[in-house]
Amino acid sequence: MKKTMSMLLVSAMAACLLAGCGGSAPTETTAAPAPTQAESKEAEESKPAEGESADAGESFEPATVRVAYMPNMGSASLAVTAREKGYFEEMGLTVEMVEFQGGPAEIAAMASGDIDISQIGHGAHALCAEGEALIFQIDCTSLADAVIGNKDKGINTIADLKGKTLAATSGTSAEIILNLALQKEGMTAADVEVVEMDANGIVTAMISGNVDACATWSPGTATIAEALGDKAVWLATNQDYVNEVTFPSSFITTQKYADENHGLLVRFSRALQKAADYRAENIEEVAKLVAKQCEVDEATMVACVGEGNWGITSEFLGKGLEDGTIEKYYQNQQKVFIDGGRLTEEVDVNNYVLFDVMKEAYEANNQ
């Protein structure tokens, strides 16, 4: 039975490129086999800490983790891969996946204790910089956001948005794309009548013609484009700014959970890093796994594999942690928030990014 804390997707979403996913029932997993007598003796001499590397006899205390994700390939693919390929099971983890429609709502659910870990897109990272959550594992970089206009409403360029009604969701990566596009034209959000809506509401409003344009993400972008046909005009996407900024997505948790569950976060990250390697080499297969999770046609999901950069493998991560590339991603991301007025001052990314968890997980998997 689906676990969802968001509105049901409108019927139009069923045919979209990345139709809304429902969380599947929690997958039960078991701990790995206990060490042999010889292995136990050796472990006494050099016993690895929880979450650190060990041999084939490695075992963990079973734990259940409630994980929030959003219904799209960029948000769901890594956790689904880790679950379906048994990487969470190897770490003794049972993962319950719960669907949300945006990062801010996920962070609120973590604060209330309903969720342990969340996967967020670019926009919600500003909340992490403000101290509301901690990042402990990078996922991928996004190419899924867009600003779309309706030609029948007189919109063909970003400049045409002046005075028009545009639907958007505050605090999301799509809003960042909108602000960057407006800045490039010497405009601000004050030049547009921005209407606050969630992802499902944006799709309905665009298709019905109740708004002139929108800033949203997959799967809504595909549904809108299909419904409007030649009337849809793509005004801006992540690709337009790929050489200027990086839009990472990440797994996050609260300070309290991190303080109490460091070893568990390392185990979770180990599973994700293994899943990242598998995803990079088998992206179409992974898309089919996500399609099953989302209860949509496999071909529809396979068509979505271009919405993310899946190249943050364990090898890339290991080198990136060493040479500062991963840290630079988050520094550049923060600059986008500052330039756009979302953040008022620079924050040391080490205050809210747990690079040590990523590094411990990498080292444990690669000894």
Phi, psi and chi 1 to 4 in degrees:
 res  aa     phi    psi   chi1   chi2   chi3   chi4
   1 MET       -  132.5 -170.0  172.4 -166.4      -
   2 LYS   -64.2  141.0  -70.5 -178.1  176.5 -116.5
   3 LYS  -106.4  118.0  -65.1 -172.2  175.1 -176.2
   4 THR  -141.1  140.4  178.0      -      -      -
   5 MET  -117.9   22.9  -61.3 -177.4   70.0      -
   6 SER  -124.3  171.0   64.8      -      -      -
   7 MET   -66.1  150.3  -62.6  170.3   54.5      -
   8 LEU   -64.8  143.0  -69.3  174.0      -      -
   9 LEU   -66.7  141.9  -65.8  177.6      -      -
  10 VAL   -66.9  159.0  -66.4      -      -      -
  11 SER   -61.3  -27.7   58.4      -      -      -
  12 ALA   -62.4  -26.0      -      -      -      -
  13 MET   -68.8  -19.3  -65.9  -67.1  -79.1      -
  14 ALA   -61.1  -30.5      -      -      -      -
  15 ALA   -98.8    7.2      -      -      -      -
  16 CYS   -76.2  168.5   73.1      -      -      -
  17 LEU   -63.8  -32.9 -173.0   58.1      -      -
  18 LEU  -135.9   68.8 -108.5 -178.1      -      -
  19 ALA   -54.9  150.3      -      -      -      -
  20 GLY   -54.6  134.8      -      -      -      -
  21 CYS   -96.9  143.8  -44.4      -      -      -
  22 GLY  -103.0  144.1      -      -      -      -
  23 GLY   -66.0  133.2      -      -      -      -
  24 SER   -80.3  170.1   64.6      -      -      -
  25 ALA   -64.1  149.4      -      -      -      -
  26 PRO   -53.9  137.4  -25.0   33.9      -      -
  27 THR   -95.4  120.0  -57.6      -      -      -
  28 GLU   -75.6  136.7  -65.2  -66.6  -27.2      -
  29 THR  -130.6  167.1   60.6      -      -      -
  30 THR  -126.0  160.9   57.4      -      -      -
  31 ALA   -72.0  156.3      -      -      -      -
  32 ALA   -69.8  161.1      -      -      -      -
  33 PRO   -57.6  147.5  -22.9   34.4      -      -
  34 ALA   -69.6  153.0      -      -      -      -
  35 PRO   -63.6  151.7  -19.4   32.2      -      -
  36 THR   -73.3  172.7   64.5      -      -      -
  37 GLN   -61.6  -43.3 -148.1  169.6   23.8      -
  38 ALA   -64.8  -41.0      -      -      -      -
  39 GLU   -66.8  -36.5  -69.9  167.5  -20.1      -
  40 SER   -63.7  -39.7  -63.8      -      -      -
  41 LYS   -63.8  -43.6 -177.8  177.0  179.7 -179.3
  42 GLU   -65.8  -36.1 -178.6  179.3   -8.6      -
  43 ALA   -64.6  -30.3      -      -      -      -
  44 GLU   -63.6  -33.2  -72.6  -58.8  -43.4      -
  45 GLU   -77.6  -37.9  -60.8  173.9   -1.6      -
  46 SER  -144.4   74.9 -179.5      -      -      -
  47 LYS   -81.1  123.4 -174.0  176.6 -179.7 -179.6
  48 PRO   -73.7  142.7   27.2  -33.7      -      -
  49 ALA   -70.9  158.3      -      -      -      -
  50 GLU   -55.9  131.3 -175.8 -177.9   66.3      -
  51 GLY    89.7  -11.0      -      -      -      -
  52 GLU   -91.6  172.5  -66.2 -176.3  -17.7      -
  53 SER   -68.0  153.3   62.8      -      -      -
  54 ALA  -158.1  177.5      -      -      -      -
  55 ASP   -86.2 -165.6   56.0   25.2      -      -
  56 ALA   -64.6  -17.9      -      -      -      -
  57 GLY   -87.2    5.7      -      -      -      -
  58 GLU   -55.7  136.9  169.8  178.4   41.5      -
  59 SER  -139.5  156.1   64.6      -      -      -
  60 PHE  -135.2  154.6  -59.9  102.0      -      -
  61 GLU   -71.1  125.4 -179.4  179.1   -7.4      -
  62 PRO   -58.3  143.7  -24.6   35.8      -      -
  63 ALA  -146.2  148.3      -      -      -      -
  64 THR  -109.0  134.6  -62.3      -      -      -
  65 VAL  -127.0  130.7 -173.6      -      -      -
  66 ARG   -95.8  118.3  -62.6  162.6  -63.4  177.5
  67 VAL  -119.2  125.9  179.2      -      -      -
  68 ALA   -91.6  140.3      -      -      -      -
  69 TYR  -145.0  164.8   73.7  102.8      -      -
  70 MET  -108.1  153.5  -71.9  168.0  -78.8      -
  71 PRO   -78.7   69.4   30.5  -36.8      -      -
  72 ASN  -155.8  165.1   56.3   66.3      -      -
  73 MET   -60.3  -41.7 -175.3   74.4  176.3      -
  74 GLY   -63.3  -34.6      -      -      -      -
  75 SER   -89.8  -36.4 -178.1      -      -      -
  76 ALA   -92.1  -22.4      -      -      -      -
  77 SER   -63.9  -39.5   60.1      -      -      -
  78 LEU   -72.3  -46.0 -164.5   58.8      -      -
  79 ALA   -65.9  -39.6      -      -      -      -
  80 VAL   -63.4  -41.2  166.8      -      -      -
  81 THR   -63.4  -45.2  -58.7      -      -      -
  82 ALA   -61.0  -36.8      -      -      -      -
  83 ARG   -73.5  -50.9 -175.6 -170.3   66.0 -166.2
  84 GLU   -70.3  -28.3  -65.4  -58.8  -46.2      -
  85 LYS   -93.8    4.0  -68.9  -57.4  170.7 -178.9
  86 GLY    83.5   10.7      -      -      -      -
  87 TYR   -72.0  -36.0  -59.4  130.9      -      -
  88 PHE   -65.0  -41.2  -76.1  138.3      -      -
  89 GLU   -60.6  -40.2 -176.7  176.3    1.3      -
  90 GLU   -58.8  -30.6  -72.0  179.0   10.7      -
  91 MET   -92.5    7.8  -64.6  -66.5  111.9      -
  92 GLY    72.4   25.8      -      -      -      -
  93 LEU  -109.7  133.8  -59.4  174.4      -      -
  94 THR  -102.9  122.9  -63.6      -      -      -
  95 VAL  -112.8  123.7  171.0      -      -      -
  96 GLU  -102.4  116.1  -61.4  177.7   -1.8      -
  97 MET   -95.3  129.8  -64.7 -177.1   66.2      -
  98 VAL  -125.1  129.4 -174.8      -      -      -
  99 GLU   -86.2  137.5  179.7 -172.3  -50.3      -
 100 PHE  -131.2  171.1  -76.7   73.1      -      -
 101 GLN  -108.5    0.9  -74.8  -62.4  -46.0      -
 102 GLY  -173.1  154.3      -      -      -      -
 103 GLY   -60.9  -43.9      -      -      -      -
 104 PRO   -56.8  -39.9  -31.0   39.3      -      -
 105 ALA   -66.7  -35.6      -      -      -      -
 106 GLU   -63.8  -44.7  -68.1  179.2  -25.6      -
 107 ILE   -64.5  -38.0  -67.7  174.5      -      -
 108 ALA   -63.0  -39.0      -      -      -      -
 109 ALA   -67.7  -34.4      -      -      -      -
 110 MET   -67.6  -40.3  -70.8 -164.3  -51.7      -
 111 ALA   -62.4  -33.2      -      -      -      -
 112 SER   -83.8   -8.0   68.3      -      -      -
 113 GLY    89.8    4.1      -      -      -      -
 114 ASP   -78.1  -23.9  -66.4  -31.6      -      -
 115 ILE  -130.5  145.0  -68.1  -64.9      -      -
 116 ASP   -95.6  -43.7  -57.0  -45.3      -      -
 117 ILE  -136.3  144.3  -71.7  170.2      -      -
 118 SER  -131.6  152.8  -63.7      -      -      -
 119 GLN  -106.5  124.2 -161.1  -80.6    0.2      -
 120 ILE  -122.9  154.1   60.6  169.5      -      -
 121 GLY   -87.1 -176.0      -      -      -      -
 122 HIS   -54.3  -50.3  166.6   72.3      -      -
 123 GLY   -57.2  -41.4      -      -      -      -
 124 ALA   -71.4   -9.9      -      -      -      -
 125 HIS   -63.5  -22.8  -75.6   66.8      -      -
 126 ALA   -61.8  -34.0      -      -      -      -
 127 LEU   -67.0  -32.1  -64.9  172.8      -      -
 128 CYS   -67.5  -42.8  -62.3      -      -      -
 129 ALA   -62.2  -27.7      -      -      -      -
 130 GLU   -86.4    3.4  -69.3  172.9  -25.6      -
 131 GLY    93.3    9.3      -      -      -      -
 132 GLU   -84.9  -16.4  -65.9 -166.8   30.9      -
 133 ALA  -161.7  166.2      -      -      -      -
 134 LEU  -118.0  137.4  -62.8  174.6      -      -
 135 ILE   -88.0  132.7  -62.8  160.9      -      -
 136 PHE  -127.4   -7.5   69.1   88.6      -      -
 137 GLN  -156.7  124.5  179.0   62.1   47.1      -
 138 ILE   -74.5  147.8 -167.4  168.7      -      -
 139 ASP  -108.8  -77.2 -176.4  -20.4      -      -
 140 CYS  -149.3 -176.3   61.5      -      -      -
 141 THR  -114.2  141.3   53.8      -      -      -
 142 SER   -90.0  144.1  175.3      -      -      -
 143 LEU  -131.3   23.8  -58.5  173.3      -      -
 144 ALA  -100.5   -4.5      -      -      -      -
 145 ASP   -96.8  152.8  -53.5  -65.4      -      -
 146 ALA  -159.2  155.3      -      -      -      -
 147 VAL  -108.8  124.1  179.0      -      -      -
 148 ILE  -123.6  135.5  -59.0  175.6      -      -
 149 GLY  -115.0  165.8      -      -      -      -
 150 ASN  -108.8  115.1 -173.8  -26.6      -      -
 151 LYS   -59.3  -32.6  -70.2 -177.8 -179.3  179.1
 152 ASP   -66.3  -14.0  -80.8    0.0      -      -
 153 LYS   -96.7    9.3  -57.7  -75.6 -171.9  173.5
 154 GLY    82.3   22.7      -      -      -      -
 155 ILE  -110.7  121.0  -61.5  174.1      -      -
 156 ASN  -130.1  -18.9  -68.7  -79.1      -      -
 157 THR  -138.8  169.0   67.9      -      -      -
 158 ILE   -59.7  -38.7  -71.5  -68.1      -      -
 159 ALA   -59.2  -30.1      -      -      -      -
 160 ASP   -70.2   -9.5  -65.6  -28.6      -      -
 161 LEU   -73.9  -15.2  -69.2  175.3      -      -
 162 LYS   -57.6  123.1 -170.7  167.8 -175.4  176.6
 163 GLY    79.8   -2.5      -      -      -      -
 164 LYS   -89.8  164.9  -61.7  -67.9 -173.6  177.7
 165 THR   -94.5  125.4  -58.5      -      -      -
 166 LEU  -129.3  130.6 -179.9  145.2      -      -
 167 ALA   -91.3  136.8      -      -      -      -
 168 ALA  -155.1  165.9      -      -      -      -
 169 THR  -117.2  119.2  -52.9      -      -      -
 170 SER   -61.6  145.3  -62.3      -      -      -
 171 GLY    77.9   13.4      -      -      -      -
 172 THR  -108.8  166.0   63.0      -      -      -
 173 SER   -66.0  -30.8   50.7      -      -      -
 174 ALA   -64.2  -35.8      -      -      -      -
 175 GLU   -65.1  -35.9 -176.8 -171.2   40.4      -
 176 ILE   -63.3  -44.3  -61.6  -64.1      -      -
 177 ILE   -60.0  -43.3  -65.9  -64.3      -      -
 178 LEU   -58.3  -48.3  170.0   64.2      -      -
 179 ASN   -63.9  -39.6  -70.2  -26.3      -      -
 180 LEU   -63.7  -42.2  -72.1  171.5      -      -
 181 ALA   -65.2  -41.1      -      -      -      -
 182 LEU   -65.1  -43.2  -69.1  172.6      -      -
 183 GLN   -58.6  -39.7  -71.6  170.3   20.0      -
 184 LYS   -62.0  -27.1 -168.6  172.8 -177.6  179.6
 185 GLU   -97.2    7.3  -70.2  -65.7  -35.3      -
 186 GLY    73.8   24.7      -      -      -      -
 187 MET  -116.6  169.1  -59.7  165.9   62.1      -
 188 THR  -133.3  175.2   70.2      -      -      -
 189 ALA   -62.3  -21.4      -      -      -      -
 190 ALA   -67.2  -19.1      -      -      -      -
 191 ASP   -82.9   -7.1  -65.6  -49.1      -      -
 192 VAL  -124.0  147.1 -176.5      -      -      -
 193 GLU   -87.3   94.4 -175.4 -178.6  -17.4      -
 194 VAL   -86.4  126.7  179.0      -      -      -
 195 VAL  -109.1  123.7 -179.9      -      -      -
 196 GLU   -74.3  124.6  178.6   71.2   21.8      -
 197 MET  -147.5  158.8  -66.1 -174.9 -176.3      -
 198 ASP   -86.3  176.3   66.2   12.6      -      -
 199 ALA   -59.0  -41.3      -      -      -      -
 200 ASN   -68.3  -40.8  -63.0  -27.8      -      -
 201 GLY   -63.6  -35.7      -      -      -      -
 202 ILE   -62.5  -44.4  -70.4  173.5      -      -
 203 VAL   -59.4  -48.6  171.1      -      -      -
 204 THR   -61.3  -43.9  -57.3      -      -      -
 205 ALA   -66.1  -38.9      -      -      -      -
 206 MET   -69.1  -44.1  -81.2  -65.0  -71.4      -
 207 ILE   -67.4  -36.6  -67.3  174.5      -      -
 208 SER   -79.4  -14.7   66.2      -      -      -
 209 GLY    84.5   13.4      -      -      -      -
 210 ASN   -73.7  -18.4  -72.5  -23.9      -      -
 211 VAL  -128.3  161.0  -65.0      -      -      -
 212 ASP   -90.9  -26.0  -54.3  -42.6      -      -
 213 ALA  -157.9  175.6      -      -      -      -
 214 CYS  -155.9  161.3   68.5      -      -      -
 215 ALA  -124.3  112.0      -      -      -      -
 216 THR  -152.3 -166.1 -169.1      -      -      -
 217 TRP  -141.9  172.6   57.1   91.2      -      -
 218 SER   -65.2  137.9  174.9      -      -      -
 219 PRO   -90.0   -6.8   33.5  -36.2      -      -
 220 GLY   -59.2  -38.9      -      -      -      -
 221 THR   -57.7  -43.3   50.0      -      -      -
 222 ALA   -68.1  -40.5      -      -      -      -
 223 THR   -63.2  -44.0  -55.3      -      -      -
 224 ILE   -63.1  -46.8  -67.9  164.8      -      -
 225 ALA   -61.4  -40.5      -      -      -      -
 226 GLU   -67.5  -41.7 -178.0  177.7   -7.7      -
 227 ALA   -70.0  -40.2      -      -      -      -
 228 LEU   -82.9  -23.0  -64.9 -174.9      -      -
 229 GLY    60.8 -128.5      -      -      -      -
 230 ASP   -67.2  -14.2  -68.5  -19.4      -      -
 231 LYS   -76.8  -19.1  -64.9 -174.8  -66.9 -177.1
 232 ALA   -80.2  131.1      -      -      -      -
 233 VAL  -125.8  125.2   54.6      -      -      -
 234 TRP   -84.7  111.7  -65.2   72.1      -      -
 235 LEU   -90.3  -31.8  -58.2  172.7      -      -
 236 ALA  -163.1  146.5      -      -      -      -
 237 THR  -142.3  173.2   70.9      -      -      -
 238 ASN   -55.8  -35.7  -55.8   78.5      -      -
 239 GLN   -59.6  -29.3  -70.2  -79.9   19.8      -
 240 ASP   -66.9  -18.8  -63.3  -37.6      -      -
 241 TYR  -125.0   14.7  -54.7   98.2      -      -
 242 VAL   -62.9  -27.3   71.3      -      -      -
 243 ASN   -86.4   -7.9  -66.8  -35.3      -      -
 244 GLU  -104.7  -39.7  -58.6  171.8   40.2      -
 245 VAL  -140.4  159.2  -65.7      -      -      -
 246 THR  -112.8  139.5  -53.8      -      -      -
 247 PHE  -116.4   76.2  -63.4   89.1      -      -
 248 PRO   -74.4  149.0   27.7  -34.9      -      -
 249 SER  -111.0  154.6   60.4      -      -      -
 250 SER  -149.8  164.4  -51.7      -      -      -
 251 PHE   -99.4  136.0  -76.4   83.7      -      -
 252 ILE  -133.1  167.0   64.8  172.2      -      -
 253 THR  -154.3 -179.2 -168.2      -      -      -
 254 THR   -89.1  162.3   61.9      -      -      -
 255 GLN   -59.3  -43.3  179.9   73.2   61.7      -
 256 LYS   -61.2  -46.6 -178.0  176.5 -174.6  -63.0
 257 TYR   -65.6  -39.4 -166.5   84.8      -      -
 258 ALA   -64.7  -40.9      -      -      -      -
 259 ASP   -63.5  -35.7  -70.0  -17.6      -      -
 260 GLU   -92.5  -12.5  -62.9  174.1   -5.1      -
 261 ASN  -139.0   42.8  -61.8  -82.0      -      -
 262 HIS   -56.9  -49.5  177.6   83.4      -      -
 263 GLY   -61.2  -37.9      -      -      -      -
 264 LEU   -65.4  -40.5 -171.6  149.0      -      -
 265 LEU   -63.0  -37.0  -68.0 -178.6      -      -
 266 VAL   -64.0  -44.4  171.8      -      -      -
 267 ARG   -61.1  -43.8  -70.6  157.2   58.8 -172.2
 268 PHE   -61.7  -42.8 -165.9   91.9      -      -
 269 SER   -67.1  -36.1  -69.8      -      -      -
 270 ARG   -58.5  -44.4  -71.4 -179.9   64.8 -179.5
 271 ALA   -63.4  -42.4      -      -      -      -
 272 LEU   -65.6  -39.8  -67.7 -179.4      -      -
 273 GLN   -66.6  -36.8  -69.9  177.9   22.6      -
 274 LYS   -65.2  -41.2  -69.1 -178.5  179.1 -176.5
 275 ALA   -64.6  -35.1      -      -      -      -
 276 ALA   -63.2  -39.3      -      -      -      -
 277 ASP   -64.1  -43.2  -70.0  -16.7      -      -
 278 TYR   -66.8  -43.1 -168.6   90.0      -      -
 279 ARG   -60.5  -42.4 -179.5  178.2   63.7 -178.8
 280 ALA   -61.3  -33.9      -      -      -      -
 281 GLU   -93.3  -13.8  -64.5  -64.3  -35.4      -
 282 ASN  -139.1   48.0  -56.2  -84.0      -      -
 283 ILE   -63.2  -35.6 -171.6   61.1      -      -
 284 GLU   -70.7  -37.9  -69.6 -165.8    4.1      -
 285 GLU   -63.6  -42.5  179.0 -169.4  -14.1      -
 286 VAL   -61.5  -40.2  167.8      -      -      -
 287 ALA   -59.3  -36.2      -      -      -      -
 288 LYS   -69.8  -35.6  -66.8  175.4 -177.7  178.6
 289 LEU   -64.6  -41.0  -66.0  175.7      -      -
 290 VAL   -67.0  -35.8  176.6      -      -      -
 291 ALA   -60.2  -39.7      -      -      -      -
 292 LYS   -65.0  -44.0 -176.9  177.8  179.1 -179.4
 293 GLN   -59.8  -38.9  167.7   79.8   17.2      -
 294 CYS   -90.7   -5.9  -60.9      -      -      -
 295 GLU    58.1   48.5  -60.4  178.9   -4.2      -
 296 VAL  -129.3  169.0  -61.2      -      -      -
 297 ASP   -63.0  136.8 -180.0   69.8      -      -
 298 GLU   -59.1  -42.5  -72.7 -175.1   -8.1      -
 299 ALA   -61.7  -35.3      -      -      -      -
 300 THR   -62.7  -43.5  -59.7      -      -      -
 301 MET   -72.1  -38.0 -167.3   63.6   70.2      -
 302 VAL   -60.1  -32.8  169.5      -      -      -
 303 ALA   -67.8   -8.9      -      -      -      -
 304 CYS   -98.3    3.0  -51.0      -      -      -
 305 VAL   -67.1  -12.5  -62.4      -      -      -
 306 GLY   -83.6    2.3      -      -      -      -
 307 GLU   -84.4   -0.7   73.0  168.1   33.3      -
 308 GLY  -144.3  158.1      -      -      -      -
 309 ASN   -96.9  109.7  172.1   12.2      -      -
 310 TRP   -94.9   18.5  -41.0  113.7      -      -
 311 GLY   -85.3    5.5      -      -      -      -
 312 ILE   -86.2   74.0  -57.2 -177.8      -      -
 313 THR   -79.7  175.2   61.4      -      -      -
 314 SER   -63.8  -36.8   61.3      -      -      -
 315 GLU   -63.8  -45.8  179.9 -179.2    4.6      -
 316 PHE   -62.2  -41.7 -178.8   92.2      -      -
 317 LEU   -63.3  -45.9  179.1   66.7      -      -
 318 GLY   -58.4  -45.3      -      -      -      -
 319 LYS   -69.1  -38.9  -67.9  178.5 -179.4  177.8
 320 GLY   -67.5  -32.4      -      -      -      -
 321 LEU   -71.1  -34.0  -70.9  170.4      -      -
 322 GLU   -74.1  -43.3 -174.8   68.4   25.6      -
 323 ASP   -96.3    1.8   64.5   19.3      -      -
 324 GLY    90.9    2.1      -      -      -      -
 325 THR   -60.7  -44.4  -63.0      -      -      -
 326 ILE   -65.5  -42.3  -57.6  -58.7      -      -
 327 GLU   -61.7  -38.4 -177.2  173.6   -5.1      -
 328 LYS   -63.4  -36.8 -168.3   69.6  173.3  177.7
 329 TYR   -53.9  -47.8  -80.4  177.0      -      -
 330 TYR   -73.8  -31.2  -70.0  109.2      -      -
 331 GLN   -66.7  -44.3  -70.0  172.5  -20.9      -
 332 ASN   -64.7  -38.2  -71.0  -18.1      -      -
 333 GLN   -61.4  -43.9  178.0 -174.1   58.1      -
 334 GLN   -63.1  -35.7 -171.9 -178.3  133.7      -
 335 LYS   -61.2  -37.1 -175.0  176.7 -175.9  -61.0
 336 VAL   -61.0  -43.0  173.9      -      -      -
 337 PHE   -64.6  -40.2  -67.0  134.3      -      -
 338 ILE   -68.9  -46.8  -66.6  172.8      -      -
 339 ASP   -61.6  -32.7  -68.8  -14.7      -      -
 340 GLY   -87.3   -1.4      -      -      -      -
 341 GLY    83.7    3.0      -      -      -      -
 342 ARG   -70.6  -36.4  177.2   61.0 -176.2   81.3
 343 LEU  -116.4  145.4  -65.3  176.9      -      -
 344 THR   -95.1  -20.6   57.7      -      -      -
 345 GLU  -150.6  158.4   58.7 -176.4    5.4      -
 346 GLU   -71.1  142.5 -175.5  177.3  -14.8      -
 347 VAL  -124.8  137.6 -179.8      -      -      -
 348 ASP   -62.2  119.9 -174.8  -13.6      -      -
 349 VAL   -62.3  -22.7  -65.2      -      -      -
 350 ASN   -67.1  -13.6  -71.4  -79.6      -      -
 351 ASN   -74.0  -23.6  -70.1   -9.8      -      -
 352 TYR  -133.9    2.5   62.2   92.1      -      -
 353 VAL  -116.4  120.2 -176.8      -      -      -
 354 LEU   -88.2   75.1  -57.5  178.3      -      -
 355 PHE   -60.7  -27.6  -64.1  110.1      -      -
 356 ASP   -65.0  -34.2   60.6  -35.3      -      -
 357 VAL   -66.7  -45.5  171.2      -      -      -
 358 MET   -59.4  -44.4  -62.1 -174.7 -144.6      -
 359 LYS   -67.6  -43.9 -173.8  174.3 -178.6  180.0
 360 GLU   -60.9  -41.7  -74.9 -180.0   47.9      -
 361 ALA   -64.4  -43.9      -      -      -      -
 362 TYR   -61.7  -47.6  171.8   77.7      -      -
 363 GLU   -64.3  -38.2  -68.0  175.7  -15.3      -
 364 ALA   -65.2  -37.4      -      -      -      -
 365 ASN   -77.6  -18.6  -78.1  -12.9      -      -
 366 ASN  -120.0   16.9  -69.9  -82.3      -      -
 367 GLN   -74.9      -  -81.9 -166.1   -2.8      -
